Amino acid sequence: MTRGSGGSLALSGQRTFTSNHSPACPGALGVYLVFTSLIVPALAAAGRVQWRALGLAWLIGAVGYALGLLASALADLPSGPAIVWSIAVSALLIGYLLRSKPLDRTDAVDPARVRPETGN
């Protein structure tokens, strides 16, 4: 057994596939990716009518993932951080371009104030 270039033990004549450039906590990147995928589109779509919010959140997620994977492939970047950044930028840009008046809670119908129809 000999020490490989990455500091791991290997049998003689075998290569080791460890990297000296691994992050300190490799699992943390997955947490950021999942958090960004779930929360950022929902926050960007908040305050809109339910079906429009759902469509906007899907649009932000799809555009963010597509741009992140494209940037990762073209610029040889790690996929996770590229997707996280592209979802955040997509949410900001799409939210800015499609900005509308936030849903005013006074416009909603209050069931307590609705009078039942009488048969008069």
C-alpha positions in Angstrom: 0.0 0.0 0.0 1.2 3.4 -0.9 0.0 6.9 -0.3 -1.7 8.4 -3.4 -1.3 12.0 -4.5 -4.5 13.0 -2.8 -3.4 11.7 0.6 -5.5 8.5 0.4 -4.1 4.9 0.7 -4.1 2.8 -2.5 -2.7 -0.5 -3.5 0.4 -0.4 -5.5 -0.2 0.5 -9.2 -3.8 1.8 -8.6 -4.7 5.4 -9.1 -6.6 7.3 -6.5 -9.4 9.6 -7.5 -9.4 12.0 -4.6 -9.1 15.7 -5.1 -7.3 18.3 -3.0 -9.8 20.9 -4.1 -12.9 19.5 -2.4 -15.0 21.9 -0.4 -14.8 21.8 3.4 -18.4 20.7 3.7 -19.6 19.1 0.4 -23.1 18.5 1.6 -23.8 22.1 2.3 -24.0 22.9 -1.4 -26.9 20.6 -1.8 -28.7 22.4 1.0 -28.3 25.7 -0.8 -29.5 24.3 -4.1 -32.6 22.7 -2.5 -33.4 25.9 -0.5 -33.0 28.1 -3.5 -35.1 25.8 -5.7 -38.0 25.7 -3.2 -38.0 29.1 -1.5 -36.7 31.7 -4.0 -39.4 31.1 -6.7 -42.1 31.1 -4.1 -40.9 34.4 -2.6 -40.7 36.0 -6.0 -44.2 35.0 -6.8 -45.7 35.9 -3.4 -48.5 38.5 -3.4 -50.0 37.4 -6.7 -53.2 35.5 -7.5 -52.7 31.9 -6.7 -52.7 30.5 -10.3 -50.5 33.3 -11.5 -48.1 32.8 -8.6 -47.8 29.1 -9.4 -47.1 29.8 -13.1 -44.6 32.5 -12.2 -42.8 30.2 -9.7 -42.5 27.5 -12.3 -41.2 29.9 -14.9 -38.5 31.2 -12.5 -37.4 27.7 -11.6 -37.3 26.5 -15.1 -35.5 29.5 -16.5 -33.1 29.5 -13.5 -32.2 25.8 -13.9 -31.8 26.1 -17.7 -29.6 29.2 -17.5 -27.6 27.6 -14.6 -26.9 24.4 -16.5 -26.1 26.3 -19.7 -23.7 28.6 -17.8 -22.2 25.5 -16.1 -21.6 23.8 -19.4 -20.3 26.8 -21.4 -18.1 28.3 -18.7 -17.0 25.0 -17.1 -18.5 26.1 -13.7 -19.8 23.8 -11.0 -23.4 23.1 -11.6 -24.8 23.7 -8.1 -23.5 27.2 -7.6 -24.4 28.2 -11.2 -28.0 27.0 -10.7 -28.3 28.8 -7.3 -27.0 32.1 -8.8 -29.1 31.8 -11.9 -32.3 31.1 -10.0 -31.7 34.1 -7.8 -30.9 36.4 -10.8 -33.9 35.0 -12.7 -36.2 35.7 -9.8 -35.0 39.2 -9.5 -35.2 39.9 -13.2 -38.6 38.2 -13.9 -40.0 39.7 -10.7 -38.9 43.2 -11.8 -40.1 42.8 -15.4 -43.5 41.4 -14.3 -44.0 43.6 -11.3 -47.5 44.5 -10.6 -49.5 46.1 -7.8 -49.3 43.8 -4.8 -52.5 42.1 -3.8 -54.3 44.5 -1.6 -56.0 42.6 1.3 -58.8 45.2 1.4 -59.8 44.1 -2.1 -60.5 40.6 -0.8 -64.1 39.8 0.1 -64.7 39.5 3.8 -67.2 36.7 4.5 -68.4 38.4 7.7 -69.5 41.5 5.7 -71.3 39.6 3.0 -75.1 39.7 3.6 -77.0 36.7 2.6 -79.5 37.2 -0.2 -83.1 37.5 1.0 -86.0 36.3 -1.0 -87.8 39.7 -0.9 
